[in-house]
Amino acid sequence: MTATTAFDYFVIFAEMRTGSNFLEVNLNALDDVACHGEAFNPHFIGYPNRDAILDVTQAQRDADPDRLLAAVRATPGALGGFRYFHDHDPRVLDTLLDDPRCAKIVLTRNPLDSYVSWKIAQATGQWKLTDVKRRKEALAHFEAEEFAAHVAALQAFQVQLLNRLQTSGQTAFYVAYEDLQDLGVMNGLARWLGAVARLEELDQSLKPQNPGAVIDKVDNPEEMAQALSGLDRFNLTRTPNFEPRRGPAVPSYVAGVDVPLLYLPVRGGPEAEVVDWLAALEGVAVEELPTKMTQKELRQWKRQHPGHRSFTVLRHPAARAHHVFCDKILNEGKGSYRQIRELLRKKFKLPIPQKSPDASFSRADHRAAFAAFLEFLKMNLAGQTPVRIDAAWGTQAQVLAGFGEFALPDLVLREEELAEALPRLARQIGCDASVAPQPGAPDQPFGLEDIYDDEIKTLVADVYQRDYMMFGFGPWRAG
């Protein structure tokens, strides 16, 4: 396949620790795109320990940078390009900015995040991470003057890019660090470049090296906060979100036949209990409830049910993680994730038996396995594993955000209040309030109440800190 485009070549304007390696790897996964690394880095050509790009040596490039530009334009069988940082060879910058046949991609990241990541990489010597087990840890030391210089250099370069593009009537494709995990954005970039190829999935070889809140990554957080004058311009307590953006998942919605209620399920929550209640309220079998609707069919249902109410149900993160662990990973019943189960056993050493547990699987075994699963979830939600971030264990905050792409629920309930809340909802729409939801089947072989302790509490809160912050969850309580 060969790209058909208005562009002859492209440049990625980025900086260190902005995710440019990850962006390049995904672009190079397209058959008709070729990114040649940091082609104009003054210290090397393309990549460290490389001698040449497209038969142009570093010495030849330094003597005549236009020679390398011409070679990139003529990349055989693909649209060629490279990454360019603010401190790369300035002799080619005017050519790049003035050439409308050069596609400009601008990759940005919160400058405090990139600065701290850079400091950690300097301390550990680890600039890429392909195996989370080999991750090196260190705390950065925030230096106010150094950070101020870092921000000033980045901002000056960004202003220069914006001004030159405005005055020449060009547009760039802007990509934020968080967008790199969005397959749709990456394929949109491919389309904009004029590439024919598309990605079926994002590359999983590179892992985020330092997930977590930026304030937890420095050894002098108070000094850093004081240096930033108390203005949270850089969102110090924000935890980076590496989850894929989720769509509204309309086919999973469950509606009443005549009853004007629409249930928007959160995977891993009390789905069966709520659907059973809705069917009982309607007086029909579960199979008769409208579901697997398209957006068009759902709009029609809404028009046919004036005064309809839509609702969803949150489950405490500890109970949800434990239910998913038992239902999808530990036991091999219908609906379990057998391939993921095997991968967790073999690669992540999850201490669970090859088959579903038998009587020899003790309470202590169950607790140890669940704790190990939580450790896996922490890495998984940080984008550090090759396993998909499944909707069953992704954050509930991300699921609700996905609902908003079509229609937000007008009522958000909690599992522990369903016995009163669902009959009250039925009464509000003029239905039989005597129909109460029935409790679901207990988790097997042990319930969360059998293993919940301070360590499990801390692990869950660490994994799901976004949900705790968003919804105000406290410690889990049985019953």
Protein Blocks (a to p, Z undefined) as FASTA:
>chain_A
ZZddfbfbdcddddehilpmmmmmmmmmpmkbccebjfklckbghiahiabeehiafklm
mmmmmlmmmmmmmoghiacdddddfklcfklmmmmmmmmkbccddddddfklmmmmmmmm
mmnopabdfbfklpccddddddfklmmmmmmmmmmmmmmmmmmmmmnopacddddfklmm
pmklmmmmmmmnopabdcfbdcfkbccfbgcjfklmccblmlmmmmnnopaklommbccd
fbdcddeklmmpccdfklccdcdddehiakllmmmmmmmmnopafklpcghiafklmmmm
mmmmghiacddddddfklmmmmmmmmmmmpccehiafklmmmmmmmnopacdfbdcdfkl
cfklmmmmmmmmmmmmmmmmnopafbdcdfklmcfklmmmmmmmmoccfbdcdfklmmmm
mmmmmmmnopafkbccdddddddfbdfklmgcfklmmmmmmmmmmmmmmnopacddeZZ
